[in-house]
């Protein structure tokens, strides 16, 4: 497993696909790395899972470094309502100053997201259902696919048809003991029978952390299998999770979908 970060500095926004930028930061004090993403199309932008309130200053600085002013942000997408990804919602709404700004999520999520912003601004909240599970801006089309209870009732993922990038929220994420923005598996990983004992005796393998993360945060194997079945029907070039590392290798993506779909002892199933 080798990092694919090309020695880029995590202090700057990193373009992970055509006009898609990672605008997070390297969290050195915690194993929970949060990854906000910025998509740019013409003079508009969409921000995905913008981050917590303490992260707001760093995320906004990187948005500006990517050449986007706050008022150019047309939509904020939130895959669920955990504070690590939407705690800065009120800050984002206040600073964007775009009269056409919308906040997109699933109806079950919007009930809780409404408590992050002032009552008079709750009209910004819109349902992905009302958009027909599709959002277009410029020449970019985003498709929303529901993955209920992975890990909450309103969970969904976002697929960018232009770059074939899947913004997977908590799916494919982990609590990483060691972290790189990009990770690629070795061929031996596909046949390894004990991920706690690497065949090549490498000091760190991300797979145990990925599997344990899903076992602890997903409520059941049924929910996780359903999500993998939904995702498995997509033509994916890159998986960009909200936690952990990005996967760009097709074989890695297929392998992870298969492994997570078959994962045992997930959530309540472990009891």
Wavefront OBJ file of the C-alpha trace (Angstrom):
o trace
v 0.000 0.000 0.000
v 1.551 3.265 -1.040
v 0.482 6.897 -0.772
v -0.321 8.699 -4.007
v -0.039 12.215 -2.662
v 2.768 13.225 -5.056
v 4.476 15.056 -2.210
v 1.776 17.741 -2.291
v 1.345 19.884 0.761
v -1.767 19.327 2.804
v -1.654 23.036 3.614
v -3.157 23.816 0.213
v -6.272 22.639 -1.635
v -5.490 19.522 -3.679
v -7.169 18.847 -7.014
v -8.194 15.178 -6.819
v -10.074 15.091 -10.156
v -11.014 17.623 -12.818
v -12.087 20.749 -10.876
v -12.682 18.772 -7.674
v -10.633 19.900 -4.701
v -9.941 18.409 -1.306
v -10.216 21.341 1.099
v -9.634 19.553 4.393
v -6.557 19.344 6.538
v -4.194 16.803 8.028
v -5.543 16.134 11.514
v -2.506 15.244 13.641
v -4.235 15.144 17.015
v -6.976 12.678 16.121
v -7.396 9.552 13.983
v -10.626 10.984 12.555
v -9.675 12.786 9.345
v -12.538 14.752 7.812
v -12.556 15.480 4.092
v -14.636 18.362 2.702
v -14.677 18.574 -1.113
v -15.202 21.527 -3.447
v -16.496 21.085 -7.006
v -16.053 23.968 -9.433
v -17.923 24.450 -12.691
v -17.503 27.768 -14.476
v -18.135 30.541 -11.966
v -20.072 28.307 -9.562
v -19.068 25.818 -6.908
v -20.643 23.136 -4.751
v -19.264 22.209 -1.341
v -19.681 18.649 -0.051
v -19.723 17.881 3.687
v -18.160 21.204 4.640
v -16.901 20.171 8.075
v -17.176 21.034 11.732
v -17.329 24.475 13.272
v -13.680 24.327 14.513
v -12.636 23.414 10.946
v -14.436 26.333 9.335
v -11.475 28.737 9.088
v -9.186 26.138 7.483
v -11.820 24.952 5.012
v -12.755 28.485 3.974
v -9.102 29.458 3.560
v -8.607 26.568 1.140
v -11.758 27.445 -0.764
v -10.303 30.920 -1.287
v -6.949 29.395 -2.267
v -8.775 27.350 -4.909
v -9.901 30.643 -6.433
v -13.509 30.538 -5.239
v -15.181 33.404 -3.404
v -17.885 32.403 -0.890
v -20.645 34.038 -2.926
v -19.822 31.669 -5.827
v -20.946 28.654 -3.797
v -24.326 27.630 -5.207
v -25.049 24.625 -3.003
v -23.964 22.919 0.183
v -24.472 19.141 0.197
v -24.639 17.257 3.489
v -24.810 13.464 3.436
v -26.036 13.229 7.024
v -26.305 15.425 10.095
v -23.276 14.527 12.253
v -21.473 17.639 13.573
v -18.104 16.570 12.142
v -19.397 17.292 8.650
v -22.077 19.939 9.171
v -21.162 21.763 12.374
v -20.064 24.778 10.330
v -23.362 24.977 8.432
v -24.412 28.275 10.016
v -20.992 29.790 9.298
v -21.159 28.681 5.670
v -24.661 30.062 5.183
v -23.684 33.412 6.713
v -20.483 33.891 4.723
v -21.714 32.729 1.307
v -24.095 35.686 0.834
v -25.480 34.062 -2.301
v -29.220 34.789 -2.572
v -29.639 31.584 -4.596
v -27.707 29.378 -2.170
v -29.369 26.070 -1.314
v -28.579 23.403 1.269
v -29.224 19.914 -0.095
v -29.820 16.760 1.884
v -32.271 13.905 2.377
v -35.613 14.739 4.067
v -34.803 12.684 7.173
v -31.593 14.676 7.568
v -33.181 18.076 7.037
v -35.229 17.680 10.202
v -31.982 17.744 12.189
v -29.965 20.044 9.924
v -32.550 22.748 10.580
v -31.241 23.029 14.143
v -27.812 24.174 12.900
v -29.112 27.403 11.355
v -31.345 30.305 12.274
v -35.076 29.736 11.845
v -35.378 32.525 9.288
v -32.799 30.782 7.076
v -34.278 27.283 7.232
v -35.950 27.888 3.867
v -32.506 27.274 2.339
v -32.871 23.575 3.187
v -34.026 21.605 0.166
v -34.651 17.903 -0.356
v -32.759 15.814 -2.879
v -36.149 14.178 -3.529
v -37.578 17.484 -4.723
v -34.713 17.689 -7.231
v -35.435 14.215 -8.562
v -32.211 12.914 -6.951
v -30.235 14.975 -9.491
v -28.517 18.353 -9.283
v -27.088 20.155 -12.309
v -24.728 23.087 -12.247
v -22.917 24.167 -15.376
v -22.017 21.063 -17.373
v -21.751 18.898 -14.268
v -24.497 16.513 -13.183
v -24.628 15.078 -9.683
v -26.702 12.003 -8.938
v -27.874 11.202 -5.418
v -28.298 7.577 -4.387
v -29.931 6.685 -1.102
v -28.102 4.314 1.250
v -30.517 4.223 4.211
v -29.087 3.376 7.634
v -25.533 3.552 6.350
v -25.191 5.006 8.786
v -28.482 6.823 9.528
v -31.978 6.815 8.051
v -31.258 9.679 5.648
v -27.823 8.597 4.447
v -27.046 8.909 0.743
v -24.041 9.199 -1.571
v -23.308 11.626 -4.418
v -22.006 10.536 -7.821
v -20.391 13.045 -10.183
v -21.120 11.762 -13.686
v -18.442 13.996 -15.233
v -15.458 12.518 -13.387
v -17.125 9.296 -12.157
v -16.255 10.296 -8.606
v -18.315 8.929 -5.726
v -18.583 11.108 -2.636
v -19.335 8.275 -0.259
v -19.829 10.010 3.091
v -18.885 7.587 5.919
v -18.817 4.588 3.586
v -15.257 3.482 2.742
v -13.979 5.694 5.553
v -11.933 4.774 8.578
v -10.388 5.935 11.815
v -6.863 5.881 10.442
v -3.873 5.282 12.696
v -1.709 6.540 9.836
v -3.060 8.762 7.093
v -2.411 9.772 3.519
v -4.919 11.504 1.279
v -4.534 8.826 -1.408
v -4.008 5.138 -0.708
v -3.403 2.271 -3.125
v -3.488 -1.393 -2.143
v -0.809 -3.892 -3.113
v -1.682 -7.004 -5.099
v -1.004 -9.092 -1.990
v -3.882 -7.329 -0.205
v -6.381 -9.092 -2.460
v -5.326 -12.543 -1.251
v -4.207 -11.789 2.302
v -5.947 -13.938 4.947
v -4.867 -11.939 8.005
v -4.857 -8.161 7.604
v -3.321 -7.745 11.049
v -0.212 -9.553 9.788
v 0.870 -8.141 6.458
v 2.379 -10.653 4.026
v 5.103 -8.124 3.253
v 5.473 -7.207 6.927
v 4.559 -3.589 6.346
v 4.101 -1.598 9.523
v 0.618 -0.370 8.653
v -2.344 -1.687 6.679
v -5.474 0.507 6.383
v -7.837 -2.418 5.840
v -8.305 -3.419 9.523
v -9.130 0.217 10.348
v -11.629 0.390 7.455
v -13.352 -2.822 8.479
v -13.489 -1.921 12.181
v -14.842 1.531 11.369
v -17.733 0.018 9.427
v -18.409 -2.554 12.119
v -18.708 0.147 14.754
v -20.504 2.921 12.862
v -22.901 1.016 10.600
v -26.013 -0.294 12.382
v -26.207 -3.673 10.635
v -24.778 -5.895 7.939
v -28.047 -5.615 6.026
v -27.713 -1.832 5.749
v -24.084 -2.104 4.649
v -24.844 -4.803 2.069
v -27.671 -2.719 0.648
v -25.353 0.278 0.299
v -22.692 -1.813 -1.448
v -25.312 -3.222 -3.837
v -26.378 0.323 -4.747
v -22.805 1.509 -5.202
v -21.759 -1.624 -7.062
v -24.014 -0.651 -9.968
v -22.033 2.541 -10.641
v -19.067 3.068 -12.958
v -16.648 4.525 -10.398
v -13.206 5.969 -11.105
v -12.621 7.374 -7.618
v -14.105 7.043 -4.152
v -13.812 10.172 -2.016
v -15.016 9.390 1.527
v -15.728 11.928 4.225
v -13.246 10.174 6.534
v -9.978 8.412 5.766
v -8.300 8.191 2.373
v -9.269 8.448 -1.292
v -9.171 5.398 -3.565
v -8.465 5.852 -7.283
v -7.509 2.345 -8.407
v -10.389 0.446 -10.028
v -9.338 -2.911 -8.612
v -9.153 -1.439 -5.097
v -12.644 0.003 -5.463
v -14.147 -3.290 -6.630
v -12.306 -5.167 -3.883
v -13.571 -2.860 -1.136
v -17.166 -3.025 -2.379
v -16.990 -6.823 -2.288
v -15.307 -6.995 1.124
v -17.618 -4.495 2.799
v -20.670 -6.165 1.309
v -19.596 -9.447 2.918
v -18.385 -7.975 6.216
v -19.554 -9.892 9.288
v -20.239 -8.614 12.804
v -21.498 -5.198 11.709
v -23.303 -3.105 14.325
v -26.084 -4.978 16.120
v -25.140 -8.164 14.232
v -22.149 -8.528 16.556
v -24.411 -9.089 19.583
l 1 2 3 4 5 6 7 8 9 10 11 12 13 14 15 16 17 18 19 20 21 22 23 24 25 26 27 28 29 30 31 32 33 34 35 36 37 38 39 40 41 42 43 44 45 46 47 48 49 50 51 52 53 54 55 56 57 58 59 60 61 62 63 64 65 66 67 68 69 70 71 72 73 74 75 76 77 78 79 80 81 82 83 84 85 86 87 88 89 90 91 92 93 94 95 96 97 98 99 100 101 102 103 104 105 106 107 108 109 110 111 112 113 114 115 116 117 118 119 120 121 122 123 124 125 126 127 128 129 130 131 132 133 134 135 136 137 138 139 140 141 142 143 144 145 146 147 148 149 150 151 152 153 154 155 156 157 158 159 160 161 162 163 164 165 166 167 168 169 170 171 172 173 174 175 176 177 178 179 180 181 182 183 184 185 186 187 188 189 190 191 192 193 194 195 196 197 198 199 200 201 202 203 204 205 206 207 208 209 210 211 212 213 214 215 216 217 218 219 220 221 222 223 224 225 226 227 228 229 230 231 232 233 234 235 236 237 238 239 240 241 242 243 244 245 246 247 248 249 250 251 252 253 254 255 256 257 258 259 260 261 262 263 264 265 266 267 268 269 270 271
